[in-house]
Amino acid sequence: QVQLVESGGGLVQAGGSLRLSCAASGRTATRAWFRQAPGKEREFVAAISWSDITAYADSVKGRFTISRDNAKNTMYLQMNSLKPEDTAVYYCAAGRTLGRRIDDYNYWGQGTQVTVSS
């Protein structure tokens, strides 16, 4: 059983930056970020494999950067040029394959709120 704990969320103005962190209690192959805005389904944001292969949703490509420190079992999401439509609860996930579907991931964190004001 792997436990995931997110941190780094908060309130920021449009155009600003935030960095999210996700600490894991154990080693995991693939890590990912998803987000869920009020009244919407949870959606894929970015994923990274153990060997640093990455994937991004089109909506965040060029603005967000996913990375990981395997020695610390920690993953990061650097979010730049934030927009009000990025407002959501951001969830960390862990799984075995580099996928974009919720079903690709076995473990989930509790989420951290990101709010972008206009």
C-alpha contacts under 8 A as a table, 3 or more apart, distances in Angstrom:
res1	aa1	res2	aa2	distance
2	V	24	A	6.61
2	V	25	S	5.59
2	V	26	G	5.74
2	V	27	R	7.99
2	V	107	Y	6.58
3	Q	24	A	5.65
3	Q	25	S	5.23
3	Q	26	G	7.50
3	Q	107	Y	7.22
3	Q	108	W	7.56
3	Q	109	G	7.05
4	L	22	C	6.33
4	L	23	A	5.66
4	L	24	A	4.64
4	L	25	S	6.63
4	L	92	C	6.87
4	L	93	A	7.42
4	L	107	Y	7.41
4	L	108	W	6.29
4	L	109	G	4.68
4	L	110	Q	7.76
5	V	22	C	5.38
5	V	23	A	5.26
5	V	24	A	6.62
5	V	92	C	7.63
5	V	109	G	5.44
5	V	110	Q	6.91
5	V	111	G	7.86
6	E	20	L	7.01
6	E	21	S	5.54
6	E	22	C	4.35
6	E	23	A	6.54
6	E	91	Y	7.29
6	E	92	C	6.55
6	E	109	G	6.45
6	E	110	Q	7.21
6	E	111	G	6.15
6	E	112	T	6.11
7	S	20	L	5.76
7	S	21	S	5.24
7	S	22	C	6.47
7	S	112	T	6.28
8	G	18	L	7.12
8	G	19	R	5.91
8	G	20	L	4.49
8	G	21	S	6.11
8	G	112	T	7.36
9	G	18	L	7.15
9	G	19	R	7.53
9	G	20	L	6.20
9	G	112	T	5.38
9	G	113	Q	5.28
9	G	114	V	4.97
9	G	115	T	7.97
10	G	18	L	7.90
10	G	113	Q	6.16
10	G	114	V	5.05
10	G	115	T	6.14
11	L	114	V	6.15
11	L	115	T	4.74
11	L	116	V	5.93
11	L	117	S	7.35
12	V	16	G	6.08
12	V	17	S	7.22
12	V	18	L	7.64
12	V	114	V	7.93
12	V	115	T	6.34
12	V	116	V	5.04
12	V	117	S	6.28
13	Q	16	G	5.56
13	Q	82	L	7.66
13	Q	116	V	5.35
13	Q	117	S	4.76
13	Q	118	S	6.18
14	A	81	S	6.98
14	A	82	L	5.33
14	A	83	K	5.05
14	A	84	P	6.26
14	A	116	V	5.69
14	A	117	S	5.68
14	A	118	S	5.33
15	G	80	N	7.06
15	G	81	S	4.19
15	G	82	L	4.89
15	G	83	K	6.40
16	G	80	N	6.16
16	G	81	S	5.51
16	G	82	L	5.54
17	S	78	Q	7.47
17	S	79	M	5.39
17	S	80	N	4.43
17	S	81	S	6.27
17	S	82	L	6.22
18	L	78	Q	6.20
18	L	79	M	5.25
18	L	80	N	6.79
19	R	76	Y	6.79
19	R	77	L	5.53
19	R	78	Q	4.44
19	R	79	M	5.92
20	L	76	Y	5.49
20	L	77	L	5.00
20	L	78	Q	6.49
20	L	79	M	7.92
21	S	74	T	6.81
21	S	75	M	5.70
21	S	76	Y	4.51
21	S	77	L	6.53
22	C	74	T	5.47
22	C	75	M	5.06
22	C	76	Y	6.27
22	C	92	C	6.25
23	A	72	K	7.80
23	A	73	N	6.05
23	A	74	T	4.43
23	A	75	M	6.56
24	A	27	R	7.18
24	A	28	T	7.96
24	A	73	N	5.43
24	A	74	T	6.09
25	S	73	N	7.30
26	G	73	N	6.70
27	R	70	N	7.80
27	R	73	N	6.25
28	T	31	R	7.08
28	T	50	W	7.61
28	T	73	N	7.89
28	T	94	A	6.32
28	T	95	G	6.74
28	T	96	R	7.37
29	A	49	S	6.08
29	A	50	W	5.14
29	A	94	A	7.32
29	A	95	G	6.26
29	A	96	R	5.24
29	A	97	T	7.28
30	T	47	A	7.09
30	T	48	I	5.76
30	T	49	S	4.37
30	T	50	W	5.86
30	T	94	A	5.69
30	T	95	G	5.19
30	T	96	R	5.48
30	T	97	T	5.93
30	T	98	L	5.92
31	R	47	A	5.66
31	R	48	I	5.48
31	R	49	S	6.47
31	R	75	M	7.29
31	R	92	C	7.29
31	R	93	A	5.65
31	R	94	A	4.48
31	R	95	G	6.38
31	R	98	L	7.90
32	A	44	F	7.97
32	A	45	V	7.50
32	A	46	A	5.58
32	A	47	A	3.95
32	A	48	I	6.23
32	A	92	C	5.84
32	A	93	A	5.08
32	A	94	A	6.30
33	W	44	F	6.55
33	W	45	V	5.38
33	W	46	A	5.30
33	W	47	A	6.26
33	W	77	L	7.83
33	W	90	Y	6.71
33	W	91	Y	5.59
33	W	92	C	4.79
33	W	93	A	6.15
34	F	42	R	6.52
34	F	43	E	5.40
34	F	44	F	4.49
34	F	45	V	4.98
34	F	46	A	7.08
34	F	90	Y	5.77
34	F	91	Y	5.12
34	F	92	C	6.53
34	F	93	A	7.49
35	R	42	R	5.46
35	R	43	E	5.43
35	R	44	F	6.61
35	R	45	V	6.69
35	R	88	A	5.83
35	R	89	V	5.44
35	R	90	Y	4.28
35	R	91	Y	5.78
36	Q	40	K	6.28
36	Q	41	E	5.96
36	Q	42	R	4.30
36	Q	43	E	6.25
36	Q	88	A	5.18
36	Q	89	V	5.30
36	Q	90	Y	6.59
37	A	40	K	5.38
37	A	41	E	7.29
37	A	42	R	7.37
37	A	87	T	6.47
37	A	88	A	4.21
37	A	89	V	6.35
38	P	88	A	7.06
43	E	102	I	7.98
44	F	56	Y	7.97
44	F	57	A	6.45
44	F	100	R	5.71
44	F	101	R	6.94
44	F	102	I	7.70
45	V	56	Y	5.89
45	V	57	A	5.14
45	V	60	V	7.02
46	A	54	T	7.24
46	A	55	A	5.46
46	A	56	Y	4.32
46	A	57	A	6.15
46	A	66	I	6.62
46	A	100	R	7.92
47	A	54	T	5.58
47	A	55	A	5.22
47	A	56	Y	6.64
47	A	66	I	6.99
47	A	98	L	6.57
47	A	99	G	7.41
47	A	100	R	7.63
48	I	51	S	7.90
48	I	52	D	5.59
48	I	53	I	5.49
48	I	54	T	4.42
48	I	55	A	6.58
48	I	66	I	6.83
48	I	67	S	6.94
48	I	68	R	7.67
48	I	98	L	6.82
49	S	52	D	5.04
49	S	53	I	5.19
49	S	54	T	6.55
49	S	97	T	7.62
49	S	98	L	6.12
50	W	53	I	7.50
50	W	70	N	7.71
52	D	67	S	7.38
52	D	68	R	7.65
54	T	66	I	7.37
55	A	98	L	7.88
56	Y	60	V	6.73
56	Y	61	K	5.80
57	A	60	V	5.69
57	A	61	K	6.21
58	D	61	K	5.20
60	V	63	R	5.43
60	V	64	F	5.58
61	K	64	F	6.16
62	G	65	T	7.69
63	R	79	M	6.19
63	R	80	N	5.18
63	R	81	S	6.11
63	R	82	L	7.72
64	F	77	L	6.68
64	F	78	Q	5.50
64	F	79	M	4.49
64	F	80	N	6.01
65	T	77	L	5.66
65	T	78	Q	5.06
65	T	79	M	6.62
66	I	75	M	7.43
66	I	76	Y	5.70
66	I	77	L	4.60
66	I	78	Q	6.40
67	S	75	M	5.79
67	S	76	Y	5.22
67	S	77	L	6.56
68	R	73	N	7.52
68	R	74	T	5.75
68	R	75	M	4.10
68	R	76	Y	5.88
69	D	72	K	5.48
69	D	73	N	6.01
69	D	74	T	5.36
69	D	75	M	6.24
70	N	73	N	4.73
70	N	74	T	6.47
71	A	74	T	7.88
79	M	82	L	6.59
82	L	86	D	6.51
82	L	116	V	6.77
83	K	86	D	5.39
83	K	87	T	7.58
83	K	116	V	6.15
83	K	117	S	7.83
83	K	118	S	7.59
84	P	87	T	5.63
84	P	115	T	7.35
84	P	116	V	4.68
84	P	117	S	5.71
84	P	118	S	5.97
85	E	116	V	7.57
86	D	114	V	7.60
86	D	115	T	7.47
86	D	116	V	6.71
87	T	113	Q	7.82
87	T	114	V	5.42
87	T	115	T	4.58
87	T	116	V	5.44
88	A	113	Q	6.09
88	A	114	V	5.54
88	A	115	T	6.61
89	V	111	G	5.81
89	V	112	T	5.37
89	V	113	Q	4.35
89	V	114	V	5.99
90	Y	111	G	5.25
90	Y	112	T	5.28
90	Y	113	Q	6.20
90	Y	114	V	6.96
91	Y	108	W	6.86
91	Y	109	G	5.84
91	Y	110	Q	6.64
91	Y	111	G	4.39
91	Y	112	T	6.65
92	C	108	W	5.80
92	C	109	G	5.27
92	C	110	Q	7.93
92	C	111	G	6.87
93	A	105	Y	6.08
93	A	106	N	7.33
93	A	107	Y	5.48
93	A	108	W	4.49
93	A	109	G	6.41
94	A	105	Y	5.37
94	A	106	N	6.11
94	A	107	Y	5.13
94	A	108	W	6.62
95	G	98	L	7.84
95	G	104	D	6.29
95	G	105	Y	4.23
95	G	106	N	5.33
95	G	107	Y	6.72
96	R	104	D	7.44
96	R	105	Y	7.17
97	T	104	D	6.59
97	T	105	Y	7.91
98	L	104	D	7.71
99	G	104	D	5.65
100	R	104	D	7.07
101	R	104	D	5.38
101	R	105	Y	7.65
102	I	105	Y	5.89
103	D	106	N	7.33
105	Y	108	W	7.62
